[in-house]
């Protein structure tokens, strides 16, 4: 079967994982290619659906938001109602991530809110409509989130880049112009600065300066492509761990950082204590990673749930509401 992408495509994709806002000229220079070749190959990857968009990795705590994640298990729910629930959540301005799952849960959702009361109001509105269709509903708060590059996709042994993460107390110190810039780039990490400038009545130089400061403050931490890895035969899993003790979380996280297939590792408050998101081609690869975790940290891990995520419907690091 003809390969979906070749070596040149993969190298271009790797450069975009490093920084999706790089110009095609910059990528071409690094790889020894022409700008036209890079532009053509990126366009082809977009047309094939390999790249379906571009997003910014943000420190949401610096924007004043708390991250709530909830997991739902359906109960005697008709498929049309499942679709209605999914659309309701996708269209909520508070929701940043919606995925379909197989396993203990059927749907996972991440929300960005200013405080617990805001989440409570949102979730109660949701339950008032759909509570009768739910068998299980678990809520956890993400207190620490680490985002890794897809090292496995480029035959790397691990993500060697500096750790990209957010944690700490939510506090927004941005003015309206900065928040607007972040909002544009959260939806489209490659949006041209002159278009942002025109929408905000600023000069391109002013927007460039503000963007540089937002990166310096680590409000904006990375610019990434949305890569459809299912086209390459990868499956996406979310593993939720309960710990018997929390003394070794830093060592566990160091292990996670050293694994090429792990793309997120997080700390939770609630029903679970830590979690990982990873992409593998075979179930044996998943079992191997989990076996290593259990062997190395058998005294720390009480139990875990392995959830297959088979469709991602929405991803953004910023809520659409302007509260």
Backbone as a ProteinNet text record, in pm:
[ID]
protein_1_A
[PRIMARY]
XXXXXXXXXXXXXXXXXXXXXXXXXXXXXXXXXXXXXXXXXXXXXXXXXXXXXXXXXXXXXXXXXXXXXXXXXXXXXXXXXXXXXXXXXXXXXXXXXXXXXXXXXXXXXXXXXXXXXXXXXXXXXXXXXXXXXXXXXXXXXXXXXXXXXXXXXXXXXXXXXXXXXXXXXXXXXXXXXXXXXXXXXXXXXXXXXXXXXXXXXXXXXXXXXXXXXXXXXXXXXXXXXXXXXXXXXXXXXXXXXXXXXXXXXXXXXXXXXXXXXXXXXXXXXXXXXXXXXXXXXXXXXXXXXXXXXXXXXXXXXXXXXXXXXXXXXXXXXXXXXXX
[TERTIARY]
85	0	88.5	51.6	129.8	131.2	250.4	264.3	189.7	123.2	41.3	127	240.6	335.4	476	565.8	703.2	794.3	923.8	1020.2	1020.5	1010.4	1009.2	885.8	771.3	647.5	661.6	718.5	731.3	823.7	930.1	1021.2	954.4	873.7	798.3	699.2	630.6	532	599.9	720.1	793.4	827.4	867.8	896.9	771.5	657.5	532.2	491.4	525.6	503.5	590	709.9	799.5	743.9	696.4	638.9	556.1	425.3	336.1	330.4	381.3	381.6	507.9	598.2	712.2	663	731.2	696.9	746.8	686.5	731.4	876.2	916.5	1055.1	1149.7	1112.6	1196.2	1208.6	1096.7	1098.8	1186	1169.5	1246.3	1395.9	1435	1577.3	1633.5	1557.6	1604.6	1619.2	1533.5	1531.6	1603.8	1653.8	1723.3	1629.9	1508.2	1408.3	1373.9	1300.7	1252.9	1123.1	1094	970.2	848.6	856.6	743.6	715	820.8	803.3	735.4	781.4	722.4	575.8	546.1	408	318	366.3	288.6	259.3	362.8	345.7	254.6	262.9	171.4	28.2	9.6	-124.9	-182	-97.6	-143.4	-180.3	-102.1	-135.2	-266	-293	-421.1	-535.8	-516.2	-620.3	-651.9	-549.9	-570.2	-631.1	-638.8	-692.9	-590.2	-464.4	-358.3	-345	-350.1	-354.5	-494.1	-566.8	-704.2	-720.2	-610.4	-617.7	-491.6	-492.7	-376.1	-426.4	-363.4	-408.8	-289.9	-317.4	-214.5	-228.2	-116	-113.4	-98.8	-197	-202.2	-191.1	-139.1	-147.4	-278.2	-381.2	-514.9	-524	-435.7	-439.9	-403.4	-313.9	-275.8	-384.4	-484.3	-600.8	-717.6	-694.7	-796.5	-892.6	-854.5	-947.5	-902.9	-1002.4	-984.5	-1031.8	-965.5	-998.9	-1075.5	-1199.3	-1279.9	-1292	-1278	-1298	-1408	-1501.4	-1601.3	-1617.4	-1649.7	-1660.8	-1800.9	-1861.3	-1999.9	-2011.3	-2098.1	-2134.2	-2284.1	-2321.6	-2462.5	-2538.2	-2669.2	-2755.9	-2882.5	-2899.6	-3018	-3043.1	-2937.4	-2945.6	-2951.7	-3060.5	-3067.6	-2955	-2911.2	-2798.4	-2826.6	-2954.8	-2985.7	-2973	-3001.8	-2985	-2836.3	-2758.1	-2612.9	-2558.3	-2604.2	-2559.7	-2603.4	-2724.5	-2775.1	-2691.9	-2656.8	-2573.3	-2437	-2379	-2248.6	-2253.5	-2356.7	-2368.8	-2392	-2470.8	-2495.7	-2364	-2280.5	-2153.5	-2055.6	-2050.2	-1961.2	-1993.5	-2121.5	-2165.2	-2160.5	-2128.7	-2118.6	-1992.8	-2003.2	-1884.8	-1781.8	-1821.3	-1727.3	-1642.2	-1685.1	-1624.1	-1508.6	-1393.5	-1277.6	-1240.2	-1291.5	-1251.9	-1368.8	-1405.8	-1513.5	-1467.6	-1473.3	-1431.3	-1525.9	-1541.1	-1614.4	-1518.5	-1567.6	-1481.6	-1545.8	-1460.6	-1501.2	-1431.8	-1503.2	-1447.4	-1542.8	-1487.7	-1570	-1657.2	-1607.6	-1682.6	-1709.3	-1814.3	-1852.2	-1822.2	-1807.2	-1783.2	-1696.2	-1595.3	-1511.5	-1516.2	-1517.2	-1533.4	-1441.8	-1375.4	-1296.7	-1359.2	-1372.9	-1430.7	-1333.1	-1337.9	-1259.7	-1357.6	-1345.8	-1437.8	-1359	-1420.1	-1353.2	-1354.7	-1456.8	-1467	-1562.3	-1569.7	-1652.4	-1801.3	-1844.3	-1986.1	-2027	-1939	-1967.4	-1980.9	-1891	-1901.5	-2029.2	-2061.8	-2181.9	-2306.6	-2314.5	-2429.4	-2437.1	-2322.2	-2316.1	-2356.7	-2299.7	-2323.4	-2466.8	-2523.3	-2662.7	-2759.3	-2728.1	-2810.8	-2804.4	-2684.5	-2667.2	-2745.8	-2735.7	-2805.1	-2956.1	-3003.9	-3149.4	-3207.2	-3123.9	-3168.8	-3143	-3030.2	-2985.9	-2953.9	-2984.1	-2948.1	-3004.7	-3125.4	-3190.7	-3121.4	-3031.2	-2960.5	-2821.3	-2786.9	-2650.9	-2648.3	-2562.1	-2542.1	-2435.2	-2324.1	-2214.2	-2177	-2137.3	-2082.4	-1979.9	-1856	-1746.9	-1683.4	-1654	-1597.3	-1462.6	-1361.9	-1230.3	-1179.4	-1091	-1027.1	-884.3	-843.5	-704.5	-623.6	-533.7	-452.5	-314.8	-275.3	-143.4	-150.8	-114.1	-127.6	1.8	59.6	183.3	152.2	192	164.7	295.6	305.6	426.7	404.2	513.4	506.8	491.8	447.3	426.4	560.5	648	783.3	782.6	689.7	683.3	662.3	595.2	562.4	686.2	791	913.5	1032.2	1001	1102	1197	1145.2	1223.6	1198.8	1300.5	1286.4	1204.8	1202.1	1121.5	1112.2	1025.2	1014.9	1124.9	1227.9	1343.5	1328	1215.5	1193.6	1163.7	1181.3	1148.6	1003.3	979.9	846	749.9	638.6	534	417.3	385	278.6	214	95.7	35	-8.9	-4.8	-51.4	-61	-109.8	-114.8	-252.1	-259.2	-385.4	-423.8	-551.1	-599.5	-596.1	-534.3	-526.5	-499.3	-585.9	-569.5	-510.5	-398.6	-333.1	-327.7	-404.3	-399.1	-500.8	-466.5	-564.3	-649.6	-745.9	-841.7	-774.6	-673.1	-605.2	-529.9	-459.3	-387	-483	-593.2	-690.5	-747.7	-769.1	-822	-720.4	-592.6	-487.6	-483.6	-487.9	-488.1	-609.3	-724.1	-847	-835.8	-778.6	-757.9	-668.2	-556	-456.3	-497.4	-587.4	-638.4	-716.7	-788.4	-868.6	-786.3	-687.2	-605	-464.3	-375.6	-239.6	-159.5	-204.1	-131.2	-193.7	-289.9	-357.3	-255.2	-250.3	-152.3	-168.5	-56.9	-60.3	-131.5	-119.6	-185.6	-338.1	-389.3	-534.4	-579.4	-499.4	-530.5	-524.1	-420.5	-402.2	-521.2	-567.7	-681.5	-808	-825.8	-946.4	-941.7	-820.1	-804.7	-764.1	-757.5	-714.3	-575.8	-486.1	-347.3	-257.6	-133.4	-37.3	14.4	68	126.6	241.8	318.8	432.2	383.8	272.3	217.8	170.6	105.4	59.9	178.7	280.8	401	467.9	474	533.3	451.1	319.3	233.2	244.7	251.8	264.6	396.4	502.5	632.3	625.5	556.7	542.6	456.2	351.2	264.8	342.4	433.9	518.1	622.1	677.5	776.8	716.6	591.6	520.7	466.6	482.8	435.9	283.8	215.5	70	43.9	112.9	112.4	240	223.8	338.6	386.5	298.2	336.8	229.2	270.5	178.3	189.6	76.6	81.7	-22.9	6	-96.8	-185.7	-308.7	-396.6	-371.4	-303.7	-263.9	-359.5	-417.7	-510.6	-429.1	-382.9	-295	-368.7	-501.6	-575.7	-548.3	-515.6	-483.1	-354.5	-271.2	-146.9	-162.9	-285.3	-311.3	-294.9	-286.9	-270.1	-404.7	-409.2	-525.5	-491.3	-590.1	-570.5	-634.4	-555.2	-604.5	-585.5	-680.4	-667.9	-667.9	-562.4	-551.5	-566.4	-659.6	-688.8	-642.5	-552.8	-493.9	-544.3	-570.4	-586	-459.3	-406.6	-282.4	-309.6	-226.4	-233.9	-151.7	-55	21.8	74.8	105.5	143.8	288	369.9	508	592.4	563.7	652	595.7	502.6	442.1	547.1	645.1	747.5	827.2	855.9	927.3	839.5	712.2	618.3	609.3	601.1	591.4	719.9	834.3	961.3	960.9	904.4	891.6	799.7	686.5	592.3	657.9	733.3	799.8	897.3	952.9	1050.6	992.5	858.5	792.7	746.2	788.3	755.6	607.8	532	391.1	296.9	347.7	263.6	262.9	143.3	133.2	79.6	16.3	-23.8	-4.8	39.6	27.6	-17.4	-109.3	-181	-196.9	-223.9	-256.7	-400.4	-476.2	-618.4	-648.5	-761.3	-821.7	-961.8	-989.2	-1121.6	-1112.4	-1189.9	-1199.5	-1069	-984.3	-855.2	-745.3	-621.1	-508.9	-417.4	-388.8	-306.9	-362	-317.4	-362.4	-265	-275.9	-195.1	-283.4	-245.7	-301.5	-187.8	-212.3	-107.2	-166.2	-80.7	-121.7	-30	-89.6	-14.9	-82.2	-5.1	-60.8	-124.2	-69.6	-117.1	-145.3	-240.7	-272.8	-152.8	-64.5	55.6	144.9	151	231.7	175.3	42.7	-22.5	6.6	-9	14.4	159.3	252.6	393.8	419.1	362	379.8	316.6	195.7	127	199.9	257.8	333.8	456.5	522.1	636.7	595.1	482.8	433.2	405.9	337.3	302.3	425.9	523.1	644.9	727.4	738.1	820.8	754.1	619.6	549	436	464.1	361.9	311.1	397.6	355.7	275.4	277.4	210.7	71.9	54.5	-68.5	-166.7	-285.6	-390.9	-471.1	-511.7	-592.5	-591.5	-645.9	-654.3	-766.3	-813.6	-908.5	-842.4	-852.3	-800.4	-917.8	-916.7	-1028.4	-978.7	-1042.3	-1009.6	-1086.8	-1015.3	-1077.8	-1076.8	-1194.7	-1197.3	-1240.6	-1288.3	-1317.1	-1310.7	-1233.5	-1220.4	-1306	-1399.3	-1493.4	-1457.2	-1381.2	-1348.6	-1222	-1131.8	-1016.7	-983.1	-979.6	-934.6	-892.9	-791.5	-742.3	-807.5	-910.8	-972.7	-1123.4	-1202.2	-1347.8	-1392	-1507.4	-1558	-1635.2	-1677	-1744.4	-1643.9	-1689.4	-1599.6	-1622.1	-1667.8	-1693.8	-1562.7
-119.9	0	124.9	222.1	344.2	418.8	465.8	535.4	667.9	699.3	820.7	946.1	947.8	1058	999.8	1075.4	1027.3	1095.6	1070.9	1123.4	1275.1	1339.2	1485.7	1541.2	1480	1523.3	1512	1400.8	1376.2	1479.7	1516	1617.5	1754.6	1784.4	1910.9	1911.2	1798.6	1786.2	1800.6	1746	1757.8	1903.8	1977.9	2119.9	2197	2156.1	2222.4	2187.1	2067.2	2030.4	2114.9	2146	2231	2372	2424.2	2559.3	2575.7	2565.5	2572.4	2712.3	2814.6	2950	2980.3	2884.2	2905	2931.1	3018.2	3040	2922.1	2902.8	2796.8	2818.8	2944.5	2977	2929.2	2950.6	2905.6	2753.6	2685	2538.9	2489.5	2551.1	2511.4	2525.9	2635.2	2659.6	2554.7	2516.7	2418.2	2279.4	2249.2	2114.5	2104.2	2216.5	2214.4	2191.1	2242.7	2230.9	2369	2374.4	2502.4	2539.7	2668.3	2716	2657.1	2647.2	2594.9	2449	2370.8	2229.9	2218.8	2298.5	2296	2337.2	2445.5	2494.8	2388.9	2325.3	2222.9	2104.7	2059.2	1940.9	1969.2	2087.5	2122.8	2127	2187.4	2195.7	2055.9	1964.8	1828	1756.6	1779.1	1717	1772.3	1899.5	1958.2	1899.3	1884.1	1828.3	1683.1	1607.2	1466.9	1451.7	1562.2	1555	1513.4	1502.1	1469.9	1584.4	1706.8	1827.1	1886.2	1895.7	1945.5	2084.2	2143.5	2277.2	2306.5	2421.2	2463.1	2527.6	2492.3	2544.8	2589.8	2670.5	2717.6	2645.2	2601	2544.4	2662.1	2678.8	2794.2	2752.7	2843.1	2827.5	2893	2811.9	2866.3	2931.6	2891	2953.7	3101.6	3137.4	3277.2	3358.7	3288.9	3354.6	3359.3	3306.7	3313.7	3197.7	3084	2972.1	2850.6	2777.7	2647.7	2541.7	2426	2319	2207.8	2187.9	2074.6	1972.8	1847.2	1738	1648.1	1610.9	1514.2	1403.2	1284.9	1163.5	1105.6	1066.4	1019.6	878.3	799.7	668.3	669.9	635.9	640.2	518.5	535.2	428.2	425.6	318.3	305	433.1	484.5	612.1	589.3	631	618.1	696	649.1	712.6	858.4	889.5	1028.9	1119.6	1064.6	1143.1	1159.6	1055.1	1066.9	1178.9	1182.8	1288.6	1426.2	1432.9	1559.9	1606.9	1513.6	1546.7	1598.1	1528.4	1567.5	1707.8	1735.4	1866.8	1976	1943.7	2040.4	2080.4	1981.4	2008.7	2079	2036.5	2101.7	2249.3	2281	2418.7	2505.4	2444.1	2522.9	2609.5	2736.7	2824.1	2788.7	2710.3	2671.6	2551.2	2474.5	2345	2361	2296	2303.3	2171	2060	1927.8	1832.2	1764.8	1665.1	1544.9	1424.2	1303	1187.7	1099.3	974.1	866.6	778.8	678.3	540.1	439.5	302.4	260.7	186.7	143.7	180.6	219.8	252.9	375.3	468.3	589.8	595.7	667.8	684.3	823.5	920.4	1058.2	1127.9	1201.1	1281.6	1426.6	1516.3	1658.8	1739.3	1839.7	1934.3	2072	2140.3	2275.1	2372	2496.2	2605.2	2702.7	2725.2	2815.1	2902.1	3012.9	3103.9	3052.5	2976	2928.3	2808.9	2747.3	2627.4	2656.3	2775.7	2810.7	2816.3	2871.2	2876.2	2735.5	2646.1	2507.7	2442.7	2465.7	2407.5	2450.5	2577.9	2627.2	2561.4	2552.7	2488.7	2341.6	2269.3	2125.2	2094.3	2175.8	2154.5	2180	2277.9	2299	2176.9	2121.4	2001	1883.7	1863.1	1751.2	1765.6	1888.3	1908.7	1859.3	1855	1808.7	1659.5	1608.7	1476.2	1377.6	1411.9	1325.8	1184.3	1171.2	1041.2	945.6	996.4	911.7	871.1	909.5	886.2	782	682.8	581.5	626.9	681.6	730.3	871.7	953.1	1085.9	1118.6	1127.9	1157.6	1290.4	1371.3	1504.6	1512.5	1563.5	1585.9	1722.6	1778.9	1905.9	1877	1934	1920.5	2030.5	1991	2088.4	2108.3	2016	2024.9	1950.5	2016.1	1956.5	1974.7	1862.4	1864.7	1818.9	1897.9	1867.8	1835.9	1716.2	1672.1	1671.3	1682.8	1663.5	1515.1	1486.2	1347.4	1287.7	1261.8	1215	1084.2	994.8	864.4	875.6	981.7	999.1	1029.1	1072.2	1110.9	1023.9	902.8	803.7	856.2	937.6	987.5	898.3	882.5	799.8	867.8	1001.4	1076.5	1221.3	1299.4	1441.8	1513.6	1557.5	1617.8	1768.4	1825.1	1968.2	1999.7	2124.9	2163.3	2129	2097.6	2060.4	2177.8	2152.6	2253.4	2215.2	2300	2262.5	2386.6	2364.2	2469.1	2409.5	2493.5	2456.7	2584.6	2575.1	2692.5	2757	2865	2934.6	3017.1	3014.4	3091	3239.9	3315.6	3460.1	3524.9	3611.7	3677.3	3816.4	3842.5	3972.5	4039.2	3987.4	4037.9	4148.9	4242.3	4344	4291.4	4370.1	4324.3	4293.5	4372.2	4349.1	4216.5	4189.9	4063.2	3945	3957.6	3848.6	3823.8	3931.9	3916.9	3846	3880.1	3813.3	3664.5	3633	3492.8	3420	3488	3426.2	3392.9	3483.6	3456.7	3334.9	3331	3226.7	3093.2	3094.3	2968.5	2892.1	2964.6	2902.1	2868.4	2954	2935.6	2984.7	2891.3	2928.6	2991.8	2975.6	3032	3161.1	3214.9	3335.4	3448.2	3511.5	3617	3735.5	3793.7	3904.7	4025.9	4048.7	4166.7	4154.5	4031.5	4012.9	4040	3993.2	4021.6	4171.4	4235.9	4380.4	4457.5	4418.2	4487.3	4475.2	4361.2	4339.9	4416.2	4450.1	4513.7	4660.2	4713.2	4852.7	4876.7	4780.2	4792.1	4779.3	4822.3	4799.4	4656.7	4607	4474.5	4464.4	4574.5	4576.5	4565.6	4631.3	4627	4485.9	4420.4	4282.7	4189.1	4206.4	4122.3	4138.1	4263.1	4288.1	4222	4236.4	4176.1	4023.2	3966.8	3822	3774.5	3847.4	3812.1	3813.9	3911.9	3920.5	3807	3770.8	3660.5	3528.4	3512.7	3393.4	3398.4	3517.9	3534.2	3502.8	3544.4	3517.4	3374.1	3301.4	3162.9	3150.5	3257.9	3246.7	3160	3191.2	3105.7	3022.7	2890.5	2802.2	2730.9	2709.7	2640.4	2659.9	2644.6	2645.9	2510.4	2440.5	2303.1	2277.3	2182.8	2137.4	2032.6	2025.8	1915.1	1801.6	1696.9	1585.8	1469	1422.4	1308.9	1179.8	1135.5	1018.6	887.6	889.8	767.6	726.2	823.8	792.5	711.7	718.6	641.7	510.9	483.6	358.3	363.5	484.1	496.8	505.2	449.9	460	545.3	620.1	719.2	666.3	658.4	611.4	717.1	721.2	800.2	701.2	705.6	616.9	700	660.6	732.3	646.7	700.5	625.3	675.5	581.2	612.8	567.9	653.1	622.4	582.9	495.5	460.4	558.1	624.7	731.5	824.8	947.7	1048.7	1096.2	1022.9	1064.7	1071.2	983.8	968.3	1025.7	1119.8	1173.1	1235.3	1306.1	1367.9	1261.9	1147.2	1038.3	973.6	957.6	901.5	993.3	1124.2	1220.2	1222.2	1204.4	1196.8	1075.6	964.8	845.6	874.9	938	970.3	1059.2	1159.3	1251.5	1177.7	1069	992.8	891.1	885.7	790.9	860.7	815.2	886.2	885.2	786.3	774.2	853	903	979.2	1125.3	1179.7	1316.9	1413.9	1362.6	1444.5	1361.4	1425.9	1364.8	1473.4	1435.4	1535.5	1490.2	1587.1	1561	1605.4	1522.4	1548	1568.6	1633.1	1639.8	1583.4	1473.6	1412.1	1260.7	1196.3	1050.1	982.9	1053.9	1000.7	1099.1	1049	1130.5	1178.4	1092.5	1129.1	1060.5	1105.3	1042.9	1068.3	987.4	1005.9	991.3	1062.1	1040.7	987.7	881.1	826	768.7	756.6	704.6	588.8	475.7	354.8	287.3	204.8	133.3	0.4	-60.7	-191.7	-194.5	-278.4	-293.1	-342.4	-420.7	-470.5	-356.1	-248.4	-132.6	-67.5	-57.9	-1.6	-88.1	-218.2	-308.9	-301.4	-284.9	-275.4	-152.4	-38.5	85.3	72.2	17.1	0.9	-98.9	-201.3	-299.2	-232.6	-145.4	-72	18.1	86.7	175.3	95	-17.7	-99.8	-160.3	-203.8	-262.4	-159.5	-39.9	63.8	128.3	136.1	212.3	129	2.2	-89.3	-47	14.2	55.6	185.4	254.5	384.8	376.3	282.3	276.5	177.2	227.6	142.5	73.7	151.7	97.3	195.6	151.2	242.2	197.7	292.4	265.4	302.7	214.7	239.3	269.7	388.8	433.9	457.7	394.7	418.1	539.7	639.3	757.6	739.4	725.8	693.2	808.9	918.1	1035.1	1162.9	1257.4	1387.6	1487.6	1551.5	1642.6	1790	1822.1	1962.7	1971.2	2064.5	2093.7	2241.7	2308	2445.6	2470.4	2553.3	2582.6	2706.3	2756.3	2878.4	2871.5	2900.2	2900	3013	2994.5	3095.5	3205.6	3178.6	3283	3391.3	3513.9	3625.4	3676.4	3586.2	3625.3	3645.2
0	0	0	-76.8	-87.7	46.5	83.6	210.9	206.9	319.4	325.8	313.9	381.6	367.4	356.3	293.1	279.5	381	368.4	465.1	468.7	352.9	348.4	419	393.5	460.1	611.4	655.1	799.3	864.1	793.6	847.5	853.9	753.3	754	869.7	887.4	995.2	1131.7	1144.7	1269.9	1299.2	1196.8	1215.8	1257.5	1205.1	1242.4	1384.5	1429.5	1569.5	1662	1616.7	1695.2	1704	1591.1	1588.4	1461.8	1476.3	1360.5	1298.8	1369.9	1314.4	1234.2	1226	1137.5	995.6	925.8	785.7	702.7	586.7	497.4	454.2	445.4	411.2	519.9	645.9	757.3	759.9	738.8	736.6	621.3	505.3	387.1	411.1	473.6	501	595.7	698.1	795.1	732.8	635.7	578.2	444.5	394.6	266.6	149.5	159.3	53.6	1	-108.3	-158.4	-87	-82.6	-21.4	-93.1	-226.3	-303.8	-269.1	-248.2	-212.1	-75.9	21.3	154.9	148.9	76.4	65.6	2.8	-103	-173.2	-81.8	-8.7	75.5	194.9	251.3	360.7	309.2	193.2	135.1	109.6	61.4	35.9	166.3	272	401	456.4	431	472.4	391	260.6	173.6	208.6	248.3	285.6	424.7	499.8	635.9	738.5	698.6	795.2	894.6	841.5	924.9	910.7	1022.6	1015.5	1076.7	1121.6	1179.5	1257.8	1325.7	1404.7	1532.8	1644.9	1773	1856.1	1955.8	2047.8	2181.7	2236.6	2371.2	2467.8	2555.2	2645	2790.5	2871.4	3016.3	3059.5	3072.9	3099.8	3236.9	3329.7	3462.2	3453.3	3359.3	3341.8	3271.9	3221	3161.6	3259.6	3380.4	3484.8	3487.7	3425.5	3416.3	3497.7	3548	3611.4	3512	3513.3	3418.9	3488.6	3447.9	3494.7	3381.7	3417	3321.2	3374.9	3288.6	3334	3231.6	3284.5	3205.5	3223.7	3113	3115.4	3059.7	3124.2	3072.1	3043.5	2920.8	2882.1	2935.1	2946.7	2996	2912.3	2832.1	2745.3	2665.3	2605.3	2534.7	2384.3	2317.5	2171.8	2105	1989.2	1920.9	1887.1	1857	1822.7	1945.5	2064.1	2186.5	2218.7	2196.8	2214.4	2125.8	2000.9	1908.8	1958.1	2012.2	2064.7	2184.4	2273.3	2389	2342.9	2246.9	2194.3	2134.6	2056.6	1993.6	2098.5	2199	2307.1	2372.8	2400	2466.3	2372.9	2248.2	2151.1	2136	2141.7	2119.4	2245	2359.6	2482	2478	2510.9	2509.7	2616.2	2716.5	2822.6	2784.7	2685.4	2655.3	2556.3	2591.4	2503.7	2439.2	2492.3	2440	2456.3	2347.3	2349.2	2268.1	2330	2259.6	2289.2	2190.3	2207.6	2257.3	2346	2410.2	2407.7	2419.9	2449.5	2577.8	2660.3	2788.2	2899.8	3012	3128	3102.1	3019.2	2984.9	2835.1	2798.5	2657.8	2602.7	2692.1	2648.5	2752.9	2705.3	2794.3	2748.6	2846.8	2817.8	2909.6	2853.9	2933.3	2920.7	3033.7	3033.9	3099	3052.8	3112.7	3175.6	3305.1	3374.9	3473.2	3515.7	3608	3752.5	3786.1	3924.5	3931.1	4048	4065.9	4049.7	4088.4	4075.2	3928.4	3844.7	3701.3	3643.7	3686	3638.8	3689.9	3816.7	3875.9	3799.7	3764.2	3687.8	3550.9	3484.2	3352	3361.2	3458.4	3466.7	3508.8	3595.2	3635.2	3520	3436.2	3316.3	3225.7	3212	3131	3189.9	3321.9	3385.7	3378.8	3385	3378.7	3246.4	3142.9	3011.9	2990.3	3044.7	3000.9	3114.3	3237.2	3350.1	3335.1	3283.1	3270.6	3175.9	3093.2	2996.7	3044.8	3167.9	3216	3328.1	3311.9	3415.6	3514.1	3460.6	3543.4	3500.9	3598.6	3568.7	3675.9	3635.6	3727.9	3689.6	3790.4	3769.4	3840.2	3769	3828.7	3784.7	3865	3831.3	3787.6	3675.8	3631.8	3699.1	3787.2	3861	3799.3	3712.6	3648.4	3515.8	3406.7	3274	3195.2	3149.4	3070.8	2928.4	2829.7	2688.8	2616.8	2560.5	2489.7	2338.5	2266.2	2121.2	2090.4	1967.4	1926.9	1882.4	1978.8	1947.7	1869.7	1900.7	1836.3	1686	1642.5	1501.4	1417.5	1485.6	1414.4	1457	1503.8	1542.3	1650	1741	1853.2	1975.1	2058	2177.3	2286.1	2283.4	2378.3	2328.7	2390	2360	2437.9	2365.6	2430.7	2453.2	2412.8	2430.3	2576.7	2617.3	2756	2789.3	2915.3	2960.4	2943.3	2877.4	2858.7	2947.7	3044.1	3136.4	3198.3	3256.1	3337.7	3470.8	3573.1	3706.5	3787.5	3908.8	3995.3	3998.9	4074.1	4095.3	3973.5	3938.9	3824.4	3855	3763.8	3781.8	3646.5	3602.9	3473.8	3492.2	3423.9	3430.9	3293.3	3197.8	3061.3	3039.1	2950.3	2912.4	2797.1	2755.8	2654.6	2520.7	2482.7	2355.4	2356.5	2467.1	2478.3	2474.8	2546.8	2549.5	2410.2	2335.2	2199.3	2109.6	2123.5	2045.1	2077.5	2205.7	2248	2191.5	2191.8	2141.7	1993	1914.5	1772	1752.2	1825.5	1803.9	1864.5	1962	2016.8	1910.2	1827.7	1722.1	1599.3	1568.1	1448.7	1478.5	1511.8	1552.6	1439.8	1315.8	1201.8	1149.1	1220.7	1172.9	1154	1037.1	1010	1105.3	1145.2	1239.6	1181.9	1050.6	993	999.4	993.4	1006.5	1149.8	1246.6	1386.7	1411.6	1358	1376.7	1322	1203.9	1143.1	1224.8	1289.3	1370.3	1502	1548	1679.1	1670.4	1548.7	1528.5	1589	1568.2	1609.2	1486.6	1500.1	1393.4	1401.9	1290.1	1291.3	1389.9	1401.5	1494.1	1639.1	1668.6	1805.3	1839.8	1743.6	1767.3	1784	1700.2	1710.1	1846.8	1897.3	2028.2	2138.9	2131.9	2232.9	2229.5	2110.1	2098	2159.1	2135.1	2193.2	2345.6	2401.6	2547.1	2601.8	2528.6	2570.9	2573.9	2480.4	2479.6	2591.7	2614.1	2720	2856.9	2877.2	3002.8	3008.6	2898.3	2884.2	2894.2	2858.3	2841.2	2718.5	2608.6	2490	2495.4	2498.8	2520.6	2395	2299.5	2176.8	2071.7	1945.5	1832.3	1763.3	1751.3	1701.5	1592.8	1503.2	1408.5	1474.2	1431.4	1472.2	1373.5	1419.9	1332.5	1352	1242.9	1248.7	1244.6	1360.5	1366.4	1339.5	1341	1307.3	1162.1	1077.9	938.4	926.6	1030.7	1032.7	1109.7	1154.1	1223.9	1374.3	1431	1576.3	1646.8	1766.7	1853.2	1973.6	2019.1	2125	2253.7	2361	2489.7	2597.9	2690.1	2812	2929.4	3012.4	3126.8	3253.7	3339.2	3463.5	3580.8	3663.1	3773.1	3908	3998.2	4140.4	4211.3	4296.3	4366.5	4511.5	4562.5	4704.2	4788.3	4722.6	4787.5	4679.4	4717.1	4617.6	4632.5	4705.8	4731.2	4604.5	4507.9	4392.4	4262.9	4271.6	4149.5	4057.5	4112.2	4028.4	3952.6	4016.8	3949.4	3843	3874.9	3776.5	3655.3	3679.9	3569.8	3486.6	3549.7	3475.3	3382.5	3431.9	3347.3	3228.5	3255	3147.2	3041.6	3085.2	2992.6	2901.6	2950.6	2874	2777.5	2767.6	2678.3	2550.3	2432.6	2308.1	2271.7	2321.4	2283.1	2373.7	2486.6	2579	2538.2	2511.4	2461.8	2567.2	2671.8	2786.9	2913.3	3020.9	3153.4	3249.5	3337.7	3417.3	3561.8	3644.8	3785	3808.1	3880.9	3902.4	4050.7	4073.7	4206.4	4193.4	4263.5	4253.3	4253.1	4165	4162.3	4122.5	4048.9	4005.4	4046.1	4045	4092	3979.8	3884.2	3770	3645.6	3528.9	3405.3	3292.7	3187.9	3067.8	2944.7	2839.6	2707.2	2621.1	2546.7	2462.5	2335.1	2233.4	2103.4	2066.3	2033.4	1998.3	1878.8	1807.9	1693.4	1733.7	1837.7	1877.4	2027	2065.1	2207.8	2286.5	2220.1	2287.8	2333.6	2254	2292	2417.9	2423.3	2541.9	2664.2	2648.2	2760.5	2809.2	2715.1	2752.4	2838.3	2797.9	2874.6	3012.3	3017.9	3146.5	3236.8	3175.7	3254.4	3316.3	3238.9	3292.6	3408.4	3391	3497	3623.5	3607.4	3724.6	3791	3709.3	3764.8	3840.8	3785.7	3846.9	3967.8	3962.8	4066.4	4128.8	4150.2	4202.7	4340.3	4421.5	4554.8	4553.4	4440	4431.2	4367.4	4275.1	4196.2	4257	4286.8	4343.9	4235	4131.7	4022.6	3906	3792.9	3677.8	3584.1	3503	3394.5	3263	3164.5	3030.2	2937.1	2877.8	2794.4	2652.3	2554.2	2413.6	2363	2314.4	2254.6	2103.8	2043.2	1901.5	1811.5	1869.8	1785.9	1868	1818.3	1883.3	1805.9	1876	1809.6	1825.6	1929.1	1952.6	2035.8	1999.6	2083.1	2072.9	2185.7	2195.6	2339.1	2357.7	2492.3	2551.7	2488.9	2540.3	2520.6	2624.9	2608.4	2518.3	2457.2	2364.6	2436.9	2562.2	2637.7	2676.7	2693.6	2724.2	2865.7	2952.5	3091.6	3165.8
[MASK]
+++++++++++++++++++++++++++++++++++++++++++++++++++++++++++++++++++++++++++++++++++++++++++++++++++++++++++++++++++++++++++++++++++++++++++++++++++++++++++++++++++++++++++++++++++++++++++++++++++++++++++++++++++++++++++++++++++++++++++++++++++++++++++++++++++++++++++++++++++++++++++++++++++++++++++++++++++++++++++++++++++

